Amino acid sequence: MSEPISDEVKKYLRGIGAKGGRKSRRRLDPAQARRMVAVREARRAFRDYKTQCFWSFDPAWIIQNEQVPLVIRTLRNEGNAQAFALARRIHRLYANQEL
């Protein structure tokens, strides 16, 4: 059986839990935040469509902000309709414009 949690530990956990609920201190403008999401979505697309679209790419390739357009082009050229729709969504985030 496990030991009961001490009051000191409960207090510590309560304090760090409260910090998580507060607004982030990082200051990003909306365009920067959208590009961060675009990079995250491009990384996810690379992982999900590895065998269909990115089979010739290095598996250890790390996608940064500069590589997002290449991911978008590859999804459009090599993928199916779902990949094309994903490319459109990533492009909207990255370029902040409608297609």
ChimeraX attribute file (.defattr): number of C-alpha atoms within 10 A of each C-alpha:
attribute: neighborCount
match mode: 1-to-1
recipient: residues
	/A:1	3
	/A:2	4
	/A:3	5
	/A:4	6
	/A:5	8
	/A:6	8
	/A:7	9
	/A:8	9
	/A:9	10
	/A:10	10
	/A:11	11
	/A:12	10
	/A:13	11
	/A:14	11
	/A:15	11
	/A:16	10
	/A:17	11
	/A:18	9
	/A:19	10
	/A:20	9
	/A:21	8
	/A:22	8
	/A:23	7
	/A:24	9
	/A:25	6
	/A:26	6
	/A:27	8
	/A:28	11
	/A:29	8
	/A:30	10
	/A:31	13
	/A:32	13
	/A:33	13
	/A:34	18
	/A:35	20
	/A:36	17
	/A:37	15
	/A:38	23
	/A:39	22
	/A:40	17
	/A:41	19
	/A:42	27
	/A:43	18
	/A:44	13
	/A:45	20
	/A:46	24
	/A:47	12
	/A:48	13
	/A:49	16
	/A:50	15
	/A:51	11
	/A:52	14
	/A:53	20
	/A:54	19
	/A:55	11
	/A:56	9
	/A:57	11
	/A:58	9
	/A:59	11
	/A:60	6
	/A:61	10
	/A:62	9
	/A:63	16
	/A:64	13
	/A:65	13
	/A:66	9
	/A:67	14
	/A:68	22
	/A:69	17
	/A:70	12
	/A:71	23
	/A:72	22
	/A:73	15
	/A:74	17
	/A:75	26
	/A:76	19
	/A:77	13
	/A:78	13
	/A:79	18
	/A:80	14
	/A:81	10
	/A:82	11
	/A:83	21
	/A:84	18
	/A:85	14
	/A:86	19
	/A:87	26
	/A:88	18
	/A:89	17
	/A:90	25
	/A:91	22
	/A:92	16
	/A:93	21
	/A:94	23
	/A:95	14
	/A:96	14
	/A:97	8
	/A:98	9
	/A:99	8
